[in-house]
Amino acid sequence: MTINEYETSVMRTWNKTPSWDMQLVNVALGLGESGEVQNLVKKLILHKRTVPIELIWDELGDVLYYVVAACQITGTSVETIMEMNRKKLEERYPGGFKEGVN
């Protein structure tokens, strides 16, 4: 599946009925799914519990859904955001990441 195909799939299931600002609220609240990833990592590392990696992947899928929806309803694409982020990171770390170096 390509990014564009996934974007189309997300928007097929996205509720476009609310106003733009309420869709943005939905996205912002939906990104709370990232806390589910944090919770699973906490259980794995701090609580020494077994956490199937598939559970983390499932929650990452939920986060991705809301990221894609956020891009779409704000008038951009995931590819555009990826490129913007790539440029920012290349400027910030022109020689690549090195521990202890800002």
C-alpha positions as CSV (number, residue, x, y, z in Angstrom):
1,M,0.0,0.0,0.0
2,T,1.3,3.5,-0.8
3,I,0.9,6.6,1.3
4,N,-1.6,8.0,-1.1
5,E,-3.7,4.8,-1.0
6,Y,-3.7,5.0,2.8
7,E,-4.7,8.6,2.8
8,T,-7.6,7.8,0.5
9,S,-8.6,4.9,2.9
10,V,-8.4,7.1,5.9
11,M,-10.6,9.8,4.4
12,R,-13.1,7.1,3.3
13,T,-13.7,6.4,7.0
14,W,-13.3,9.9,8.3
15,N,-16.4,11.8,9.5
16,K,-16.5,14.9,7.4
17,T,-19.8,16.1,8.8
18,P,-18.6,18.3,11.7
19,S,-17.2,21.7,10.9
20,W,-13.5,22.0,10.1
21,D,-12.6,23.2,13.6
22,M,-14.4,20.3,15.2
23,Q,-12.7,17.9,12.9
24,L,-9.4,19.4,14.1
25,V,-10.5,18.8,17.7
26,N,-11.3,15.2,16.8
27,V,-7.8,14.8,15.3
28,A,-6.1,16.5,18.3
29,L,-7.9,14.2,20.8
30,G,-7.3,11.2,18.6
31,L,-3.6,11.8,18.7
32,G,-3.9,10.9,22.3
33,E,-3.5,7.3,20.9
34,S,0.2,8.1,21.2
35,G,-0.3,7.8,25.0
36,E,-1.4,4.2,24.4
37,V,2.1,3.5,22.8
38,Q,3.7,5.2,25.8
39,N,1.7,3.1,28.2
40,L,2.7,-0.2,26.5
41,V,6.4,0.8,26.5
42,K,6.0,1.7,30.2
43,K,4.6,-1.7,30.9
44,L,7.3,-3.4,28.9
45,I,10.3,-1.5,30.4
46,L,9.3,-0.3,33.9
47,H,6.8,-3.0,34.8
48,K,8.8,-5.8,33.1
49,R,5.6,-7.2,31.6
50,T,5.4,-9.1,28.3
51,V,3.9,-6.8,25.7
52,P,3.3,-8.4,22.2
53,I,4.9,-6.1,19.6
54,E,1.7,-6.4,17.7
55,L,-0.1,-4.4,20.4
56,I,2.4,-1.5,19.9
57,W,1.9,-1.8,16.1
58,D,-1.8,-1.6,16.5
59,E,-1.6,1.6,18.5
60,L,0.9,3.0,16.1
61,G,-1.7,2.4,13.4
62,D,-4.2,4.4,15.3
63,V,-1.7,7.3,15.7
64,L,-1.0,7.1,11.9
65,Y,-4.7,7.3,11.2
66,Y,-5.0,10.6,13.0
67,V,-1.8,12.0,11.6
68,V,-3.1,11.3,8.1
69,A,-6.5,12.8,8.9
70,A,-4.8,15.9,10.3
71,C,-2.8,16.3,7.2
72,Q,-5.8,15.9,5.0
73,I,-8.2,18.2,6.8
74,T,-5.5,20.9,7.0
75,G,-4.9,20.8,3.3
76,T,-1.6,19.0,3.0
77,S,-0.3,15.4,2.5
78,V,1.8,13.0,4.6
79,E,4.5,13.2,1.9
80,T,4.7,17.0,2.2
81,I,5.0,16.7,6.0
82,M,7.6,14.0,5.6
83,E,9.6,16.2,3.3
84,M,9.4,19.3,5.6
85,N,10.5,17.1,8.5
86,R,13.4,15.6,6.5
87,K,14.7,19.1,5.6
88,K,14.4,20.3,9.2
89,L,16.3,17.3,10.5
90,E,19.0,17.6,7.9
91,E,19.5,21.3,8.9
92,R,19.6,20.4,12.6
93,Y,21.9,17.4,12.1
94,P,23.9,18.0,8.9
95,G,26.4,15.3,9.8
96,G,23.7,12.9,11.1
97,F,22.8,12.4,14.8
98,K,25.7,12.2,17.2
99,E,25.1,11.6,20.9
100,G,26.1,14.6,23.0
101,V,26.1,17.0,20.1
102,N,23.3,19.5,19.6
